[in-house]
Amino acid sequence: MDLTAQIEVKALAKEFGKIIINSDKINIFQVDKQLIIDLFKEYGVLLFRGFKAECDEFLEFSNSLSADFMDYIGGYVKRQEINGNPSLLTVNDFSSAIKLHGEMYYQKHHPAMIWFYCNQPPLKDGQTIVCDGKQFYKELSDSLKNLFQQKKLKYPSKLSKNDWQIRYKTENIKTAIQICLDNDLEVKVNEDESMSRVYTCPAVYPSRSQEDLVFINSLLPAQAVNRNLVRFDDDSEISKEIISELNAIAEQITVEINWQKGDILMIDNERIMHGRRAFSDNQRDIYIRLCSLGF
C-alpha cells in the first residue's frame, strides 16, 4: 500500500514549512519517517493535521524522532508538568501575546527542536506564530546585517532567592550557580541571596548547512517586557528604530497556526522563530516538548 498517496503535503508558507494532512484516515505512525525527516530538514517546520492524535500518541510519535528531552530548568516562564512528565509541559500559564523568538536563546543550552501538541484549541485567537529566521535575516537592512554581525546581545537579569529556587528547581545556591555557569551566564550572588546574571550571545547564527545566516534570538519578547532590558555587548542601547524595523519585518513574514484539536507541530529551533497571539478564553490547552534531533 502506498501510504504517501494517503497524505497530502501542502505549503505552510511560500518560503518555509509544510502541512502534512491525513487524507485517508491513516495512523500518524504510518507516515513515512524518512519523508518526515527530509521535509523537516528542508522546510524547518511541519504541521501534522487530521490524524486526531491523542496525547499518548503524540508522546510516542515525538519520541520516535527525538533525543535528549529537556525539563525546562532555567526557563523564563512558568510551565506546569503534564501527568508528572517533566518533558511534557503546558504553555497556558498566561494569555498575553508573545513576540517571535528562538526557544531558550537566553542561555547556552537550548533545544534543537520543539514539539507542540493541541490538546484543546482556543475558542478564538491564540494562534501560534512562526517565521523563518533565514528569511528574517535576508529582510534586514544592510546596516542591521552589519551591526548584528559586529555586536552581540547582552541579556542582564536579577532573580530573587525565591525566583531562582523556582527556575532552577533547587534550594542549593551552589547547584543554581553551577547551572548558570554551565549555560555561560556570568553570575553574582548578592547579600540578600538574590542572583544577578548576564548572558551574552549572537543575534545571528550560521544555518545547519553553514550556507546561510539565521536571525534567531530572544530579543523581541525581552524588549516587549522591558525596552531597556537587552543591550549590545558593548553596553550601547538597542534603539527604538532598530526594534521598529525588526517588528515590521516580523509582522511581514509571520505565519499563523490556527490550532485544531490533535494538531502536532514540529519546529527546527535553530532556524524557525515562534511566538503567540493573545487570547482571552480558558479553553486553549497546548503542550510543548523540548529536545534534540533523533536523526
Buried (B, 14 or more C-beta within 10 A) or exposed (E): EEEEEBBEBEEBBEBBBBBBBBEEEBEBEBBEEEBBBEBBBEBBBBBBBBBBBEBEBBBEBBBEBBEEBBBBBBBBEEBEEBEEBEBBBBBBEEBEBBBBBBBBBBBBEBBBBBBBBBBBBBEEBBBBBBBBBBBBBBBBEEEBBEBBEEBBBBBBBEBEBEEBBEBBBBEEBEEBBBBBEEBEBEBEBEEEEBBBBBBBBBBBBEBBEEEBBBBBBBBBBBBBEEEEBBBBBEEEEBEEEBBEBBBEBBEEBBBEBEBEEBBBBBBBBBBBBBBBBEBEEEEBBBBBBBBEBEB
